[in-house]
Amino acid sequence: MNDETRIDRVTRFLSTLNQAKALGLAPKEVGDGYLVMELPYSDEIIGNPDTGVIHGGAITTLMDTTSGSVMICALDEFELCPTLDLRVDYMRPAEPRKPVFARAETYKVTRHIIFTRCVAYQEGGEIIANCVGTFMRIGKEASPKCYRDLITGGVE
């Protein structure tokens, strides 16, 4: 699968996730087994109104969504892979009024489980948070064909 197909599929997948749409999440870079996604800054995701710092829940959602979406970049065929476990370690708060990026990669793909790691950062590269995740492979047949067709554009 080429990068254009990957980014198209990730974009289609995000369009089915209400939280991703509400946060404005968007893929920025894709490759074989990795994905970079952006969380734009907005007043709606401020956790501390005195400082303008982004709420940690928005960053966790960014990292979970990026880690869950990276399967599209790692697997030849689309399949839903629900989160089994996600561990997030926060290093520092995000700087106000700047977007946050997450880069996720798959580092082990088995028949039943996919293992990911992800970092959230801002321009300049200083890490805001790290996470590792495990995702269950349920197989392409476990998701309805109409949903698979929505994500793949009917091409598998």
N, C-alpha and C positions, 0 to 999 in steps of 0.2 A: 504494500500500500504506500502511495506517495504522500508527501507532506500536505499537499493541497486537499487530498481526500481526508486525511486525518483532521485537519483544522475544520473542514466542513462538517465532519461527523461530530466533533466536539461541540461546535456551535449549535448543531441541531439538538444534541443531547442537553446542553445547557438551556435551550429554549423550552424543555419539558420540566425544568426544575424551578418551582416558584421562588425559592430562596435565592437561586442564582440570578434570576431575572430581577428580583427586588434589589439585590446588591449591585447589579450591573456587571457581574463577572464576565470577563471576555478572554478567550485564548489569545496569546500574543506570539507564541513560538511552539512548534511541535517538532518531533523527530521520532525515530525508532525507540520507543520505550521511555520517552520523556515529554513533559508538557510544562509550559510556562503560562500562568494565568494572571490577570490583573484585577484587583479590587480598587475601583476609583474611590477617591475620598468624597464623602458627602456628609452634610449635616445630620442625616438620618442615622448614621452609624457611630456617632459620637458617644463614647461611654462616660466621659467626664466633661461636662459643659464648661467647667472652669478652665480646662487646659486644651480642650478640643481633641483629646486623644481618642483614637478609634477603640470601640468596645472589643474586648477579647473574643466575644462570641462571633463577631464578623470575621475576625482573622481565623478562628477555628473553622468556620464554615468555608472560608476560602481554601484552607489547607485540606479539609476533608473532601471538598468538591474537586479540587485539583488532583488529589490522590486517587479519588474514585474515577475521575475522567481519564486519567493516564492509561487506563486499560485499553481505551480506544486506540492509543498510540502503540500499544504493546501486542495486542492480539490481532490476528488476521481477520477474524470474524467478530462482529459485535455480540457481546453478551453482557447482561447486567451482572455486576459484581458488588453485592452489598457489603458495607463496612462491618467487619467482625470486631476489630479493635483499632483504636486510634489513640496514640499517646502523644501529647503535645507538651513541649517544654518551652516556656516563654523566657526570652533573654532580656528583653527591654520593651518599653512601649514604642509604638509606631509614632513617627513625627507627624503632628497635625498638618492637614491640608496638603498631603502628598499621597499618591496612590501606593498601594502595597502589592507586591508581586509574590507569587508562589511558584516554585519550581519543584515538580514531583518527578520521580523516576521509579520504574519497577526494577528491583534488583534480584528478584527470584520469582519465577512463574512456574507453578506446579500444576498438576491436573485439577487440584481442588482449591488451592490457595494462591493468591498473589500478594507478594510482600513489596511495600513501597517505602520510600523515604521522601521527605519534602522539607523545604526551607521557605520561610516567608522573609522577605527583605524589602527594602526601599532602594531608590536610586542611590548609588554609591556602594551598595552591596552589603551593608552591615545587617547582620541577621537579627530579626525580631523574634522568630520562633523556629524550632525544629519539630518535626513529627515523624513517627514511623507508624505504618498502618498495615493491617492484614485485611484482605478482602476475599470473600467466598466466591468461587466460580460456580455458578448455577447452570451453566451451559446455555447456548443460544436458544434452544427449544423451550426453555423455561419462561422466556418473555414472548408475549404475543407477536405474531408475524407482523401485524399492522404497526406495532411499536418499533420493531426491528427495521421495517421498511421506512418509517419516519426518520430514524437515525441514519440509515445507510443510503437514503434516497432510492430505495428499492433495488440497490445493487449490492450483492453479497459475494 
